[in-house]
């Protein structure tokens, strides 16, 4: 069942989404070679709790960490580990919170040091595709319009692999609500978008094949060919004339640019949230 949110509820969800943005900004400030992803996960959990919220991933269907930290060929759901990050790693950090009963859930991919021109291009194109999808997050359009925009930009234009097994989703008092939001599909297909729907739109794009597999821990998803994968995610309320981005990449990007250990994307925050 799709749950339509009132304007007041959307404002509460914005607070949740912006707390995730603040958390990811803190990540962008401290991320560096030599840091263990488990250390980063502990910091994320403490930061969220210090802001009177709950890390929503912890114990969700048995997931044992505060966040998902996916390195290089890990697509999503990577377990934080006692393994140090090194120059050239790309790191997707996915964070969820519950604040005042509402969920925020989004992700950002960082490059530690220089991962190479091809990987930096993958990062840029994936981030671009997120905003291409958000451009279609308008009342009267359909889920397939979002999906087609992402697939067209990443797979058809640049030849990347669009993961099929994992999709975006509705968001609200539950972390996963209807509808599912795939990153591939046909223009004009799927349910019609209505004002007040809130979606987590999240392209997961592989440098090589679209094929993935899940490790024996039943969570960690890797690319089948071992090539890098990039993940970006925004929380978006469907608007009458445009998508209202509840989360905010601007402070993350600012912190990223100030951190000498991070290579920054060439693509700045392409769509500003509605005021």
Buried (B, 14 or more C-beta within 10 A) or exposed (E): EEBEBEEEBBEBBBBBBBBBBBBBBBBBBEBBEEBBBBBBBBBBBEBBEEEEBBBBBBEEEEBEBBBBBBBBBBBBBBBBBEEEBEBBBBBBBBBBBBBEEBBBBBBBBBBBBEBBEEBBBBBBBBBBBBBBBBBBBBBEBBBBBBBBBBBBBBBEEBEBBBBEBBBBBBBBBBBBBBBBBBBBBEBEEBEEBEBBBBBBBBBBBBBBBBEBEEEEEEBBBBBBBEBBBBBBBBBBBBBEEBBBBBBBBEBBBBBBEEBEBBBBBEBEBBBEBEE
